[in-house]
Amino acid sequence: MKISYRYDLEKTARQMILIHRADTLIKLILRTIIKSVKVRHAGVFIYDNSRDEYVVKVSRGHSGFKVPVGFVKIKKDSPLIRYFTDAKLSFSKEALSLDQIKRLRAKFGKTPLKKTIEELYFNLSFYKAKLCIPAFFRNDLIGIFFLGDKKNGRAFNRNEIGFLSVLASDAVMALKNAGLIEELNNQLAINNRMFLQTVSALASSIEAKDRYTSGHTERVTEFSLVIAGRINKHRKIKDWAKFIKDLRIAALLHDIGKIGVPEAILNKPAALTPEERAIIEKHPLIGVNILNHIAEFSNVLAGVKHHHERYNGGGYPSQLKGKQIPLIASIIALADAYDAMTTDRPYRSALSREAAIKEIQENRGRQFAPSVADAFLEAYGQIDKEKEKENGRVMASVS
């Protein structure tokens, strides 16, 4: 009977994004593997940057073999690591099973690959591992999950390997997120410049998952700061220095909740179904859950949570209307919408700059706060004038 692991994946994903300690997160992942796939033990090698090698962080199981934490280490040039990172060696980057190695021994036992295959066999036998699943972040191998025997004694099937591969992919995103969250809290006590660099690194983690939004967070941040500056010229924003700092952070992190949205939905090359739309509309609340453990983020959270509200009350997640929407969120909402309109997306081509500006004009007072729309149109109208002047000077100098 084919078992669906969708519920286990969704439940674990919801839990993972709320955990900000890497060791606790790894324990959750291994507990999910043991419970769902019903293996006797499971563990994980995680890359340790300070040692430049892979170290067993956690190994658990109610019965069977357990590797002592930190006791076993693997060098980057070991056959097990090279199997997943060396294109010339790897037969599959999805998984490596002991049964597969046995077949390779029979097939390549009398070739130059014999030594490597024997070393792979020894590695998996030593850890009593029947299956290894790699965990990549972009092109970097962050870890390898190893699993012992299934309690029923059967081989791992494609459905189980697929579940484990998706779980490993989600896990490495959550691990990167947890590490960066911990670093954020540390950086708050050090200095603002380093803190913002870490914020940018955290923001870039979502762009690794959503290939259609490269550079999106930086552009939204730039647009947001320009809009805020124009608003402040007409009516002084209270505590301007803190507001602009919070705005910068909120704009960089406004989509961080998409870490909890499946890649298949983020990168779908067609219109979303109502069910998929409902999932993606949860990302502001997911973002708040991720960030609400960080001190001094109350204003930042307002920007993250409400950047999809609409001035007429038709947005989400709270259907706020008019001045109920925090200014920080109204600014990010317009900047986000403008960048979305003027860049290619999976389901449509980019609008021209002129067409996007027309959309903003037409939706002033409906989707966008009037004061924010006016500030945007004024700011970018001024930019156009400066460009025209500069072009005129260039033409005059040429003639």
N, C-alpha and C positions, 0 to 999 in steps of 0.2 A: 504493500500500500504506500503510495506517494504522500509524504507529509509536507504540508506547507509551513514554512518557517517565518512567514510574513509577520505574524503577531509577535513572535519572539524578537524579530528584528526591530519592529516599531517600538515595542516596550523598552528594549535595551537602549535604543537610540534616544528615547525620551529621558531615560535615566542618565545616560552618559553625558549629555550636554549640561546637566546640573552638577556634575562632580568636577571639582577643581583640584583634586589631588591625584597625581598619576598612579601612585601605588593602589589607592582605593579603586580607581578606574580599572586597572588591570585585573584586580580581584573580581570585579563585577563581570568583566568580559569572560574570564575563565569560568566563573560560575555559570554563566549563560551557556558556554560551550558544553560543559559537563552535563548540565541539566537537559539541554535541547538535543544534543547528539548522543548523549548517554555513553560517554567514554570513561575509562577508569581513572585517567589522570590527564592533565593538560598543563602546559607551561608556556613561557614566552621569553625569547631572547630580545632584549632592547638595546639599540645602539647607544653606547655611552660616549659622548663627545670628548669628555676629559681623558678617557682611556684609549679612545680610537679603536674600540672593539665592542663586541656584542656580549652582554652579560645576562644571565638568568635573573630576572627580577622577581618573578613569582612562579611557583609550581604548586599545584594543588590537586587533590583528588581524595575521595573518601576511601578508596582502596587502591592498591597497586603501588607503582613506583613513583617517588617524588624526588626531584632534583633539589639539593639545598640552594637556597637563594644566594646569589653572588658567588657561589662556589665554582660554577662552570662558566668559562668564558670562551668566546670564539673570535679568532682573528679575522680581519676583513679579507685576507687572502685564503681563507679556508675553503675547501670544496663546497661546503654547504652554503656559504655566503655567495661564492662565485657562481653557483648553480643558478641563482636568481638574478645575478647582476651582470654576468658575462654572456653576451649574446651568442658567442661561439660554443659555449658549454650547455646553456639551458635548453632543455627539451620542452619545458613548459614553465611559464612564470606564474601560473595560477596556483600550482600545488606540486608537492613531491611526496610520493608514498613509498613505503618500504616494498610493496609489491612491484611498483614501477621500477625500482632499483634492481630488484631480482630479475626483471625482464631485460633490463639494460646489461646486467652481468652476462646473461646468456647471449645477447646480441653483439655486445662490444667487448666481450671478455678477452679477445685476442688482438685488440687494437691498442694504440697509444692511450686511449681513454680508460684502459683497464685500471690503472692505479687510482685515478680520480673516482671512478665508480666504486672501487673497493673502499676508499676512504668515506664516501657518502654512506655506503652500507654500514660501515663501522660507526659513523656518527649517529645514525638513526637507531642502530641496535643499542648503542651505549645509553641513549636517552629513553630506550624502550618506546620509541616513537614510531607509530604506524603511518603518520601523515604530518607534513609540514606545510603551513600556509604563510606566504610572505605578506607583509604589510608595508605598502609603499606610500610615501608622500611625494607627489610629483614623480621624479625619477630616482628618489633616494629610498633605499631599503631601510626603514626605521626599525623593523622587528620581524621576527619569525615565530609564529605560534606552532608548538609541537603537541600532538595528541597521541595518547596511548591507544590500547585496544578498546574497541567498542564492547560494551557489556554483553551484547548478544553474539559476539565473536565474528560478526560479518564484516565484509569490506566496506569502505566508505563509498557511497554512491554519488552520482553527479549532483543530485539535489542537495545532499549534505555539503559537498565541496563548494557548490554555489553559495549556499548559506554562509559558510565559513569565510569565503572570499569577500562577500559583501560586508560581513561583520568586521573583518580585518580592516577593510577600507574605511568604514565608519569609525572604527576604533582608533586608527592612526590620526584621523582628523580630530577626534575628541582628545587624544593624548597631546597633540600639538596645541590645541585650544587650552587644555588644563595647564600645560607648562607655561604658556604665554600669560594666562590669567594669574598664575602664581608670580610670574616675573613682573606683571603690572603692579601688583600690590607691593612688591619689593621696590620697584622704581619710584613709586609715590613718595617713598621716604628718602630718595636720593636726589634726583633733580628732574626738572620738567622736560629738559631736552631729551634725555634718555627715555623718559616715560613716553613721550610722543613717538619716539622711534619704535618702541615696543607696541604701542597702539597701532602704528602703521603695519607692523609685522602681523599682528592679530587680524587686522582688516584684510590683509592680502591672503589670509588663509581661505577666505570664502571665494576669492577669485581663482584659487587653485581648483575649487570644486565646480565653479560656474564659468566655463571657458568663454562665454559670450560677454562677460562683464569686466574684461581686462582694462584696468585704468579707471573703472567707474567710480570707485570710492574717492580717488584723488580729484577727479573732475567735480564730483558732487561737493567735495570739501571746498574747492576753489570757488565754485559758483556761490555756495552758501556764504562764504566770507565776503565776497563782493556785494551780495544782497544786503547782508547785515551792515556793512560799512555805509551803504547808501541810505539805509533806514536811519542809522545813527546820525547822519548829517541833518536829517529833517526833524527828528525827535530823539533826544539823547536817551539811549538805553541805559537803564539803571545798572550800576556796577558793571560797566562796559568790559573791563579787563577780564573779569570772571566769565561774563557771558560769552565773549569771543573764544575763550579757552574751552569752555564747555561745548560751544557750537562746533569747534574744530574736532573735538573728540567724538561727539555724537554723529557728525557727518561721516567721519572715518569708519565708525562702527554701526551705522544705521542698518546695514544688512547682515550683521553678524549672525542673526538668528537663522539665516539660510543654511548654516552648518547642519541644522536639524532637518533640512528638506532633502529628500532623495534626489540624487543627480539626474535620474531619469526625468524628473519633473522640471528641474532647473534648465536642463538642456533639450527639452522636448521641441522638435522642429515643427510644431503645429500648435493650434489653439488648445488650451487646457480644458479638460472636462470639468464640470462643476465640482466633482470630488477632488480633483487635483488642485483646482483653484482654492478650495477650502483648506487644503493642506498648506499651500504656499502663503495663504493669508494668516497663518499662525506665526510666521517668522518674526513679526515685531514682538510678540509675547515671549517667544523663545529667546530672542535677544535680551529681553529684560531679565529673564530667568538666568541667563548666562552671566550678566553683568551686575546683578543686584547685590553681589557679595563684595563688590569693590567700594571702598570708602570714598566719600565725596562725589558720588555719581548721581545724585538725585535729579539735577537738571539734565544731565546727559541721558538718563533713563527716559525722561519725558520726550526728548527728541527721537530716541530709538523706538519707543512704544507708539508714538502718534504720527510718524512721518507719512502714513498712508491715510490719515483723516482728510476729509474734504470740507471746505468752508460751508457747504450746504447741508452737511450732516450725512452725506452718502458714503463716507469712507469706512475704514476699519482700523483697529479692532473695537473701538468704543463708540463709534458714530457720533463723535463730538462735533459741535457746530459753532461757527463764528468765532467769537472770542474765547470760547471754551478751549480751543486748541492753543497750546502753548506756542509762543512766538518762535522758539527754537525749532519746533516741529514743523510749523508752517513754512519756515525758510527752507528746511531740508526737503520738504515735500515738493516745493517748486523746483529746486535744484535737481532733485532726483528725477522728476518728470521730464524736465528739459533734456537731461542727459539721456534718458531712456528713449525719448523721441528722436534724438539726433544721432543715435548709434544703431547699428544693425543688431537685431535680435533673432532668435531661432525661427520665429514665426512671421517676421516681416523685415523689410529693408528700412534703413534710416530715413527720416524726414529731412528735408532741407532745413537750414537754420531759419530761413524766412517763414516756412510753413509751421515750424515749431513755435516761433514767436507769435504767429497769428493764432495758434491754438491757445497760447497763454492769454492773449488779449481777449479771445472769445470766452474763455473760462474764468476770467476775473470775476470774483464774487460768487462763483459756483464751486469750482474745484479749488481755486486759489484765493487766499486772503487778499483783498484789494490792495492793502498797503504793501504787501510782499510782492505782488505782481507789478505794482507801479515802480517799486524800487528796482526790480529786475529789468523792466523795460527801459527805465531811465539809465541804469548803469550800462546796459549793453547798447543802448542808443548812443551814449557818450563814447563808448569804445569804437562804434562805427564811424562817428565823426572824426575821432583821432586818426583812424585808419585812412579816411578820405583825405585828411590834411597831409598825412605822411605820404600817401600816394601822389598827391598834388606836388609836394616838394620834390619827390623823386623824378616825376615827369618834367618839372621845370629845370632840374639840374641836368637831365639828359638832353633836353632841347637847347 
